[in-house]
Each structure stands twice: as C-alpha cells, then as structure tokens.
C-alpha cells in the first residue's frame, strides 16, 4: 500500500510539472529575422545569430566561428539567395545536416520589383553600369558577367529582398517560421503556436501605430542612402524621392552624387538619410548648398541589440527618425 501510494504521488508530480523539451540548435542569418525567430522560440530556447553587431549583411564575411555555428545547426533561417549571398556556399558546405528555411519563399509575402533608372539607378549599380543600361545593354548579359566575376548582389532575384520592412510581410515570415519550428520540434509545438499568435497581434498593433505616427509627414519628399526602404514606403505612403546608391557595398561616383544633389534641389527634398554602417560624408556632399536636413535610418538594425524586441525597435526607430527630420521647420 505504501509503495502504491508513493507511486501515485510520484505520477501526480510528473503530470503537474512543467514540460521541458530540449530546443533544437537554431541559427539565423540577420538581426530582423533573428528577432522574429527569438519571439516565437520564447520559453524554448534562444536562436544563434550570424551577422552580429553593427556589421551589414551587404559587406559581411563569414568567420571561423560562424562556420562552426552552421556546422552544429539543426535548423537555419535566412531570407535567401537575394539577400545573404555570403551564406550560399557555407550552407551547402557546412550545414549539410540542418534543415534550411528560405524565408523569401514564405506564402503570403508581397514582393516589390526593384526600381531602376533616374533617381533610383539601375539595379546593377554604379555610374558606368547606369550609362550602359541607358544605352540599351542587355541586363541579363551584364548580370551573367557581373556574377561570373564573383560580385554577388542582393538584388539579382529581380525584387527587393528587404521584405521585413512591412509588418504584413513580417507576419507572413513569422507564420512560416512557426510552421517550420513546429515541424522540426513537435514536442514544443504548443509554445511555438502560442508565441506566434501573440506575435501576430503585436505586429498588427505596430502597423496601426506606425500609420498614425507617419500620417502627418506622408507628403514630404526625402532621399535615402540606399534603396532599402521600398516596403516601408509602400506600406505607409511616405514620399521617397530617390537613393544615393542601390547597393551600399558600391561607392557611387561623382556623376551619381551630382544627379542626386540636383534631385534634392529640384524636389525640395526636406531630408537626406544616412545609414550608420556607411560613409556619412556622402550625405553631406548631397545636401551641401541645399536647405535639406540630414538624418539616419537603420534598416538592418545595426545599432540595436539582438533579441525578441529588436524588430519592434527597428520599425519604431525608422518611423521616429523620418517623422523627426521631416517635421522640422513645419
């Protein structure tokens, strides 16, 4: 009887104890996506990040520590070939045992084509390329030559891959992340699903908040450092007038700088935005002799600490920087 009673008490304790299952080893390429993954993995585990600190994915080079991280991964999340070109070969060579989730293929994403020519340049980038493009060079031929030289662009897929800068796209990405995690780790499915549902509500609230914040400055034109904000602009109707460059790893030439300076003057652009990882002097040259103010935007969260809150800090930071700069003098 005593043994039976003890067994019953032991069984009851096991039933009432919180269920703890080992988390898979999850690796994520860039901060904004890492934030969404971290939100859905709350209470289960913490994903590892490849592009840490203030480094830009446009200029990132894999380190031995990153290689070891990929080798040990059970699951890898990345946007895809169009954004993190630096990960293509390492994924093939190092992450052979991992499931790789390519989030640019997530159902429900809105994908916007790259803007080309004039204030937004040709997507091949550079003054020389732009001149050839206007002269009628076949872009497919040039792309093949360009990639053969080993200069992978983040735009070769034909659409802008900064997909996370629309909260509705973030919802589609988060839904895919949750689906992949549930499939890979069914023991923790309930937690992933609950966290995913909470994240969806938070993203809807964020979207409404940003719409209200940006409404007063929607019609004020501005210029950005590189053409990364199309999803944000499309969602909130703000009036971008052009970009200094398309690919920030390529420094624009004098002709390009002169063209944007002229555009700022002609349109009366109220602000020209730099980015924290790239040369701020270019913005000073573009605004010289004009009434335009300068500000800073951080589309890849270079200055933010990684974690579940980063995505929300990133989006609120973009809206705040735009509103503050564009509101001056009104």
Secondary structure by P-SEA (a helix, b strand, c coil): caaaaaaaaaaaaaaaccbbbbbcbbbbcccaaaaaaaaaacccbbbbbccccccccccccccaaaaaaaaaccbbbcccccccccaaaaaacccccccccccccccbbbbbccccccccccccccaaaaaaaaacccaaaaaaaaaaacccccccccccccccccaaaaaaaaaaaaaaaaaacccaaaaaaaaaaaaaaaaaaaaaaaaaaacccccccccccccccaaaaaaccccccccccccccccccaaaaaaaaaaaaaacccbbbbcccccaaaaaaaacccccccccccccccccccccaaaaaaaaaaaaaaaaaaaccc
